[in-house]
Amino acid sequence: MNRFHVHLNVADLDAGIRYYTALFAAEPDVRKPDYAKWLIEDPRVNFAISTTGREPGVDHLGIQADNEHALAELGRRLRQADAAAVAEPDALCCYARSDKFWSHDPQGTRWEAFHTYGDATTYYAPGADDAGAATPATDQRSPPPRSAACCSGNSSCA
């Protein structure tokens, strides 16, 4: 079963961790100096917060696929919806390795469809530019180009 994904930028990670730990009645599954993630089962959600220098608020929404076949189906659905989706294979960001599709909905909200298959020891891929990291920051009417993805072409966030 796929999992809904929400990623928020926060100004104070410790305050965010305290709040969401209380709200979800669970400690984060992943906790780093600039990032925390809860994998909640009820409701089934991948909820992440980070302090990556972006303005606080919703960074992007997404769907975490259970496997590569489910991700391929999500990519097919995006094409069927005439959403310009940018594939990002072997992405390294948010302390994870994933294959991804990035797109924008008609209102310009960034969406990430992804399948995570491994952990990473850093938030960004080596050499990533902090200013371009943490999801596509492109014109809201078009899909994010590969070079503008979460970790500047080196990967994106999950």
N, C-alpha and C positions, 0 to 999 in steps of 0.2 A: 504494500500500500504506500502510495506517495505521501509526502509530508509537506504541509504549507510552510513557507519560510518568510520570516520578517527580519529585516536588519535595520536597526536604528543607530544613528550617530548620537552620541551623548557627550555632554560637556564634562561630566564627572563620573568616571567609570565606577568607583567605589560606591557612590550614592545609587547609581543604576543597579549595581549588583545587589545591594541591600534591598532595594525596592522590589526587584523582580524575583529575588530569592524568596521574599515574603509572599508575594503575589502567587508564585507558582508552587510554594511550599517545597522547594527543592533547591539545592546548591547547583551552580552551573556545572555542566558536563565538561566544558572546556573553560579554563580561566588562564589568561595571559595578562601581562602588564597593560595592554591596550585593547583587550578583547575578552568577551565572555559569551558563551553559547549554552542554551538549555535545549535539550531534546525532550520535549514534553510529550507524553502519551495521551493525555486527556485535557484539552484537545490535542490531537497529533500535530505538533508544530515544531519547527526548528527556529528558535528565536535567538537572535544575536544582537549584541551591542558592541560598539567600538568607539575609540577616540582616535580617529585618523586625521583630524584637522579639518574635517568637513563640518558644515553647519549642522547643529543638532536637529534631529527630526528623522522622518522616514527616509532611509537611503534607497532601499529597493525592496520589492516583494518577490516571492519566487515559489517554485515547486521543486522539492527535492525528490528525485526519482529513486526508487529502490534499486534499479539496475540499468544497464546500458540499453536494454530493449524498451523500457519505460521512457527513458530519455529520448530515444529515437521517435517514439510515439508523440511525445510532447513537441519535438521539432516538427513533425508532420502536421500536428494541429496548428502550430504557429503559421506554417506555410499556408494551410487551408484557410486560416483567418486573414490572409494577406498581410500578416505582420512580417516586416523585414526582420529576420532573426540572424544574428551573427554567431556562428559556431566558434567556440573557443575550446579546442581539445587540450588535454593535459595541462589544465590551469593550476597554478600554484599560488594560493592566497588564503588568508584567514585561517592559517595553520592547517590547511587541507589541500589535497590533490583531487581535482574534479574535471570532468568533461562538462561543458556548458553551452547554452544558447542564451544570448542577451537580446532583448527586444524592448520596445515601448508600446504601451497601450494607446488608444486614440487620444487620451488626455495627457500623454507624455510621461506617465508613471513607468519607471524602469522595472523590468521583470527579468528574473534569472531562472532558467530551468537548468537543473544540474544533477549529476550523479557523482557523489563523492566516493572515492575508492582507496584513499590513503590519507595519512597524516603528513604534516610538514612541520619543520622546526621554527619557521619564521612566518610572520604575517604576510609579507610580500615576498615575491620571487627575488633572488639576488639581482641587484642592480635596478630594481623597480624605483620609479620616481614617486615619492610620496604625494606630490601634487596631483598626479593622475590616477592615484590608486583609490580603491574602495568602491568601484563600480563605474560604469560608463557615465561620463559627464559631457554628453554631446547634445546637439540640437534635439529637442524633444520630439520633433516630427519625423526623425529618421533613426534607424538603428544605430547603436554604438559601433564605430569602426573598431576593428581588432586592436588597433594601436591605442584606443582610448578605454579599453576594458579595464576592469578593476585594478589590475596590477600592470598597467601600461604595456600590454602585449605579452607580458610574462605570465599572466593569469588573472583570475577574478575571485571574488569573495563568495563564500558559502556559509 
